[in-house]
């Protein structure tokens, strides 16, 4: 596969948040789809649409076990759709429209849920289109055609033999019916009832709060609320899975996280972990309302945050920074610090967040901060302790010591929080390769400017010079303490809460 040198269409999070997203659409790529892509087992979104790719779809793509979106449409791919893709149990969007594919569309797994539009513009057949009997004749080899007569004769003989065998089996069945009737039916009912109860419980949604109107909420209600996890309802994408907006029958909005990858736990262990997370209750946390386990799906139901993420307001929304006053930004920092302090010191058991970043700070209708995605590493990496050797985090927020020892710590969360404070102060992303050299790494740039006594040049112009300069300089000092290379020197979250709450008193001095 040859890459277009202009790399048009690549998004920011494709570089700095990889995994889980790889979007290479509209890049004039040519050649085959590399089988090596199958090694990207944690990739969630794989988009190669509108290129000039040719050759078959590699069977190795079935090894991308966390994949939820696969778009290969508008290329020049040939061959059949590999049946092995049926094993992608988290696949919610699949599109191979307008290629040169032929043969039968797989019917197992998630393929039963994909619309006809995902396969149009090809010579495909199956449940989605029409019977393969009329569509695949042009792909039958001449040698195979010559054997059709022998095959038909064999089928007739087989049918006759099979009919005779069936009659014999039915006769034996009638002879033994009276013996089966002697079995005590009460001994069989518990097994049947257990299976029915197990199937029913796997479809029910477990809610932690007393929602009188949702005593019988089930997986079908969640599917309907998200339009079968339609792409249009995606409101977030992270390393643990996609988040969908859902509207329940009474109009109540919820956020439904569909966990990606293998949770690695038995159902009982998963329930125990989720119920433990539900006990983490604080005004500055996104509350876990419930969960549902059905087949391979693990769904978590959260409170819906009306104003989205801090990342959206600082970096995505065009007029977002201008609408976030310094008072609002400071309130967000104070709230997020309280939520983190609760996880570290008051929650039982104590919880490491391990992925503090602006996109995991959600804002309600009053711009009150709520930490999201806390504790999810325990669901995906169940055999780790809360202080784990598995590295979880996002580039730009990961502490330097993680690269050496790969050990997540409470002071690591503090470092990541310091990066968020810089985002609030500067309005800039932690890393931006579109910037000139020397300004791409936000932390290095801010520290250098501070050493040169040019602190005023790092502040977001939307908030600087409006009677809050002393407060902003104090928060900058706090951020730099959080970003100290030595974890021992970094403050605790309790100190952070105390310092940030004291910042507002500087205006009266």
Protein Blocks (a to p, Z undefined) as FASTA:
>chain_A
ZZdfklgoiafklmmmccfbdcfehklpgcjddfklmmmmmbfbdcfehiabecjddfkl
mmmmmbcbdcfehiabehjddfklmmmmmbmbdcfehiabecjddfehjllmpcfklmgo
iacedjklmcfklmmmmmpcfklmmmmmmmmmmmmmmmmmmmmmmmmmmmmmmmmmmmmm
mpcfklmmmmmmmmmmmmmmmmpccdfbdcfklmmgcfklmmmmnoooiaklpcbdcfkb
ccdddddfkopacdddddedjehiafklmmmmmmmmmmmccfkbccdfbdcdehjbccdd
ddddfklpfklmmmmmmklmmmmcfklmmmmmmmmmmmmmmmmmmpccdddfklacfklp
ccdfkopacdehihklmmmmmmbcfbdcbdcddehjacfklmmnopacfklmmmmmmmmm
mmmmnopafbdfkbcehilpmmlmmmmmmmnopmmmmpcfklgophplmmmmmmmmmmmm
mmpmblklpccfklmmmmmmmmmmmmmZZ
